[in-house]
Amino acid sequence: MGTWTTEPGQVLHVRPTAQARAAAASAPVDPGPPSFLQGDHLRAYAARRASGGRHRAWTGTASRLDGAFDGAALARALTRLVRRHEGLRTWFDVDACTAGGTPVRHLVPADAVAFEPVAVPAFSPRPGGSWDDWVTAHLTETFDAACRPDSWAPFALGAVVADDGFGLFWGCDHAFTDGASQLMVLSEIEELYAEELDPSGWSSDPRGSSLSRPDPGTAGSFLAHAVAEHALAAATPADAPEIRAWADAVTAHDGRLPGFALDLGLPPGETAPVRIRSATLLDADGLARLDELVAAHGARFTGAVFAGIALTDARLTGAADWFGVTVVGTRGPGFETTQGWLCNFAPVTFPVADDGVPAPFTAVLPAADAAFRQARKVAKVPVHAALGVMLADGVLDPASLGSPQLISYLDLRRFPGAGRPAYDNGLHFTGEGRTANASLWVNRDHERLYLVTQSPDAPAAQAAVDRYIAELTATFEAAVGVVPIAAPVEADDVARDERLEATGAGSLG
């Protein structure tokens, strides 16, 4: 978030009106369950709240729009957005979670939703502080206060108004959003805002995308999605193919979920503050060559992403096969543009080496592609159904559930709003809490393939991430013929050579 910059200007928040807040506080209980991921999040939040810890499990996005600013129009646009998306009209009573109970959802009636613009006191710089530093601190304080699941609204929208346009920022508690929702939300607000300014002058999607917006006022119900998710999990037998796929993958890897390929230097059970980093893996020319390579082998680009990660891990660990857990979207027909947490996790596993030697990229590519296709099938059943069976059968070590490594791939060119200013100028960020692992978020746009990591901000961990980014970049560059790849220098080899050098028996040369 600290990389977002705006011109100095008037800061405004778009907040629920007093009447809307009152209606939300007395909103009726909705009997449906939270989704599985919501339930996990809410229990963690309740535990953190009870211990006095800081809740920073929010995620956000910011952008910039040209033109004159109309605060009342932006408030009307947000009102329409929230009335359209049922999941954004909810909050949870989590008191029962501390005793092992179920969180209770409250649903704010659509006609009670209303927002208004509220000016924020003028920027007052601290000694030595800058405007950008103040903005970062202000957004962090704003999202920390607003983005929580036990009150409404669990999100915050605001603007920084300058003479020639305005910055737009949004943050939302993770219980009510996911990465895809964040990528779409500001472009949808931009669309609604433009309609408020000129109802006859807005074209919803000039590209004719298959992911264009639903009819005004409609969107798939996240609450219905959660109900269907629980029903599917309950109806899935313990010997279903999706459950067996999870159990087979975990059993073959010592009963544990995967972690980062390198030692991050944290003692078991310890966490550290998150550091978010980004690195380019391929530029536009490299992407074009990788597209040609993928097409020549009858694969999809996603297969190339997993092949690159798996081969990198194999060189660093010496493993003969690779096991990762990927994030898979569950946005079926009618839910493509729903605001909510519509994700599942699935195992991806395939061989990457023969007799300890990593296979060529083109040899691994078909297996990686097939493994991801299989993962999408496995993801049709909620992972919690598999976790319950594996824990009950003693297949899965519960200790590995705390902070598993997750891997995501998104093609940012395919989302609604691509080509619009709010989307193309947008920046996506997360709250910087604590972690014990280094998850990988691989994204593609028109210009590059790049990696984002969320890793522990500790010296040993960052040294490991440095090494990993260099190796992963080299894997993709070698695949498209930019540079030949060299075998990595193993940490154990360095220690051995240093011992030899100290006794005069050898050297690093």
N, C-alpha and C positions, 0 to 999 in steps of 0.2 A: 504494500500500500504506500510505502514511503517513496516510491518512484513516481507516483502520480503528481503532476504539477498543474497549477492553474494560475491564471492572472489574478492578482489581488482584487478583491471585490466584496460586495455584500453577501454574507452567508445567510441562507434561509433554510429552515426545516419545514417539511410538509407533515403535519402531525394530525392525529385524530382530533376531531372537535370534542368539546366537553360532553356533548350529548352522545357521541359515538363511544367515548370511553365509559360512560355510565351504562350504556346498553351492553357493552362488552363485559363489564364487571358482573352483570346479572344475566349473561347469556345462558341459554338452556344447555343442559348436558346432551351431548350426542352419544348414543349408546355404542357406536362402532368402535373397534379397537384402533389404537395407533398402529401404524405399519411396524414391521419388525425392527427396521433401522431406527425409526422414531422411538420405539420402546427402549432400545439400548441407550440411545442418546438421553432420553428423559431420566432413566435410572442413574446414568452417570452424572447428569446435571443435579439431580436431587442429592446424591452423595456428596458432590462438590459443594453444594449450597450448605448442607448440614455441617461440613467440616470448615466452612468459612473460606473455601478456596475461590480463586478467580475463574469465572466462566468466560472463555474466549472461543467457544466453538461456534463462531459465526463466520460467514463468508460474504464477500461483497464484490461490487463492481463500480467503476467510475468511468466517465466519458466526458465529451465536450460537444456542445451544439452551438451552431452559429445563429445569429438573429436576435431579435428583441425577446426579453424574458417577460412572461406573464404568470405570476405566482398563482393567481386564481385558476388559470387554465391548467397548470400543472397539478393543482389540488384536485380538480375535477378528473383529470386523467388518472391519477392514483386511485380515486374513488371508483372509477370504472374498472380499473385493473383488479382491485381487491374484490369487488362484487363479482367479477367474472371468475376468479380463482378461489374456489371454496376452501382449499387448504390454507390460504392466507387469512381466512376469517376465523381461524381457530387458535385457541390457547389451551394449556393443560394445567390441571391441578395435580401436582406431583407429590403431595404430602403422603399419599399412601405408599409411594415407592420406598420410603425409608424403612417400612415394615414388610417389604417384599410384595406389596400389592401392585395393582395396575393403575397407571395414570388415567385421569378422567379428562376427556376432551369436552370443551365448551365451544359451541359454534355460534358466532355472531350473525344475526340475521342480515341478509344482504341489504335490506332497505335501511338498516341502522348505520351502515358504513358511510362516513363522511370525513373529509380532511380539509385542512386549511393551512395556508402558508404562515410561518412565524419567523420573524427576523431574529437573528442571533446578535448579541452585542458585538460591537466592532472589534476587530483584531487589535490586541494589545501585545506587542512583542516583548518577550522576556529578554533580559540582557544577553546579547550575543545571538539571539534566536532570529530565525528568518520566517518569512511568510509560509514557505513550504513546510518548515518544521511545525509551525502552528497548525496548519491544516492537517498534517498527519496526526498530531496529538489530539486535535479536536475530533477527527473522525474516529479515532480509537476510543476516546471517552464517550462519544455519541453511541457507537455500536456496542460498547461494553454495557452501557446503561439500558439501551432499548432492545437489543437482540438477545432475548431470553424467552424460554418457552412457556413460562408460568404467568405471563401477563400479555395484554394486547394493547398495541400492536407489537409483534415480535420482529419488526423490521423498522428501518429508518430510511427515508428518502430526503434528499436535500439538494441545494444548488448553491453555486458560487457565481454570483452575477457580476460580470464585467461590462465594459462599454460595447464590446463587439461580439458578445455571446455569453455562454454560461457553462460552467462545469456542472455535471450531474453525478451524484453519488448515491449508492444504495447498499445497505447491509442487511442481512437477514440471519436469524438463528438457523443453524443447520437442520433442525427438526423440520423445517418448512421449505427447504430448498436443496438443490444439488448443483453440480457444476453446469449441467445443461440448462437448468432454470436460470442460473446467473448469467449465462451467455445470452439468454433471450430476453431477460426482464427489461433492460434499458431500451432495447429497440422496440419492445411492445409499448413501453411508456412513451417513447418518442412518437410512435404511431398515434397513440391516443391523444397526446398533447397536440400534435399537428391537426388532428380532427377537431379538437376543441377550438383551435385558432381559426380553422377554415374547414368546415365540414365537407365542402365540395372539392377541396384541393389535394386530397391525399390518396395516393395509390398504394395499396397495401403491400404488393410485392411485384415489382416490375420484371423480375426474373422468371415468374411463373413457376416457382419452386414447388415441388411436391410437399414441402414442409411449410407452405404458406399458412397464414393465420386462419383459425376457425372463424365462423361467422361471428360478428360482434355479439358479445354477451354470452358466448358459449365457450366451454373448455371442459375437458374430461375431469370428472370429480376425483380428486385425490382420496377423498374419504371412501368412495366406492372401490378405488384401487386397493386400499388397505384391507377392506373387507374381503375382496376377492383373493388377496394374497394369503390371508389367514385360512380361508376355506381351502385353497389349493394345498397349502402345507398340511392341513389336517387330513386331506384326502389322499396324500401321497404315502404309499406303503413303504416300509423300511427297506424292502428289497428292490425298490424302483431303480431303473438304470441311472437316474440322476444322483441318487444317494450312493449307489455303488461306485460311480465315477469319483465322487469325493473320497469315499473310504479307500478305494484302491490307491489314489494319489497320496493320501496321507500315510497309509500303511507302508507304501514304498519309500517314504521319506521320514522314517523313524518316529512316526506318530506326531509330527509337528507341522505347523504351517510355516511357509517360507519366510526368511528374513533377508536382510541386505547381504549382498555377496561378500562384503568385507567387514571385518570387526570394527565396530564404531567406538569401542573403548569404554562403554558404559557397563558398570556392574549389573548383574541380573536384577531386574525389577526397578532399576533407576531410569529416570528420564531427565531431559535437559530442555531448556528453551528451544523453540523451533527457529531454524534459520531457513529462509526460502531463497533458493538460487535458481537461475535460469541459464541455459547454455545452448547455443546453436549446434545441431548435429550435422545438418546438411543445408546448403543454400539452395536457391532456386534451380541452378544448373544440376546440382547433385540430386535434387528431387526428381528432375526430369529423367536422369539416367536410372534412378531407382525405379521409377514408374515403368520404364522400358524393360528393365530386368524382371520385375514382377510379372508383367504381361507375358514376357517370353516363356515364363515357367508356369503359366496358368494359375497364378496365385492372386491374392488380394494384398493391398498395401499393409493391412493389419498384420498379415503373416510376416512381412518383412520387418515390421517393428519388433515383433516377438522373436524372430530369428536373430536380430541384432542384439537384443538384450540377452537372450539365452547363450549365444556364442561368447559374449563378453563375460558373463558369469562363469561359463565353463573354463575360459582361460584363467580366470582369477581363482577359481576354486578347485579345478581339476575334476569336477563332476562329469559323469558320463551322460546323465540325462538332466533335464531342467524341469523345475516345478515352480510355477508362479501362480499368484491369485490375481485375477483381473477384475476390474470394475466393468459391469455390463449394464447398459441402460435397459429399462423395462417399459419403455414408452410404446406400448402397442397402439393399434388403430384407435383414434379418438383421444389419445393422451400425448400426442406428439409435442404439444405446446403447453401442457399442464405445468403449473408452478407447484413443485413439491419434490420429495426425495424419492425418485423413481429409479432405483438402482438395485442391483443384486451383485453377488460375487460368484466367481466360478474358477475351478482349477484349470490351468493350462500346463500340460506336461508332454514332453517329447524328447527323443534321444538327440544329443548334440555332439557326441564324441565317440571315437572308436579306438580302443586300446590307449586311452588317455590323450589322444590327439583330437582337438576340435575339428569337426568336419568343415568343408568349405561352405561358404554362405549359401551358394546355390543348391547344395545338397540338403541343407537344413530347412531351406525356405518352404518346400512342399509339406514337410512334416509340421512346421510351425503353423502354416496356413490351415492344415487339417485339424490341428489341435485347437486352434481358436474357433473354428467352425463347430467342433464338438463342445467347446466351452459355452457357446451361445445356446446350444441345446440343453446343457446342464443348468444354465441360468434360468430356464423356464420354471424351475422349482425353487422357492425361496431357500437360501443357504441355511437358514435357521432350522429347516426340517432336517437337513443333513447333519448339522452340528449336534442337534439333539440325539440323533441316532449314534453318531460317532462317540459322543461323550458317554452315553449310556452303555455302549459296548466296549468302552475302554480303548477305542481306536485312536482317539485324539488326546494329546497331552493338554490339559486345561491351561497350563502356563503359557502356551503359545498363542492363546486367544487375546492376550493383553494388548499387543501392538504389532500385528502382522504387517508385513510389507504388502502394499497394494500397488498395482500397475494399471494405468489407464491410458488409452489412446483415443484422441478426438481429432476429427477432421473439421477444423473450424470454418471451412468454406461452405459447409453444408447446412448451417443453421439458419433459421428464419432471421431476417434482419441483415444478413451479410450483404455488404454494399451500401448500407445506410450509415449515416454519420455516427449515430450512437454506438453501433456495433463496431465499425471499422476503427473508431477512435478509442474503443473501450479497453479497459484494463481490468483483469479479474484478480482478486486477492483473497486471502483467508486471514482469519485471526491467528495471531502467532502465540500459540499456547506452549505445550510441552510435548515431547515425543521421545521414543526409544528406538525408532526405526527410521529408515529412509525410503519413503514411498516415491514412486516414479510416475510423473504425469507427462506423457509424451503428446505433443500437439503438432498439428500441421496446419499451415495457412498458405496463402499464395506465394509467400516469399521464402519460407524455410520450414524445416523440421527441427523442433527444439524440445528440450527436456526441462522440466521444472521438478525440483526436489524439495521435500520438506524433511529436514534432517536435524539432528541434535546440534546445537550451537556450542560445541566443545572442540578443543584443538584436535584431538585424535579423530573425532568423527569427521571434521571438515577436511582433514588430510586424506581420510579414506574416500570422501566424496570427490575431492580433487582428482584422486587417482582413478576413480570409477568414471567420472565424466571424460577424462582423457582417453580411457580405454574404449568407452562406448562410442565416442566420436571417431576414434581410429577404426572401429569395426565398420561403421557405416561408410566412412571415406574409402576404406579398402574395398567394400562391396561394390562401390560404383567406380572404382579405379582411380581414385584421387591419389592415394598413397598406399604402398604395400604395408601390411601389418606386421609388427614384430611381436614376439612372445613377451609378455609382461615379466618384469623382474619381480619374483616373489619375495615377500617379506622374510620368509624363512631363509631364502638364499642370501639375502643381504646380511642377515644376522650371522649365517655360517661364514660368509666371506670376511665379515668384520672380525670374527674370532680368529680366522686363519691369518688375517693381516696383522692382528695384534701379537701373534706368536711368530711372525715371520715366515709362515708356511704358505701364504698365498696373498692375493690381492683382488680388489674389485675389478681391476682391469681385465 
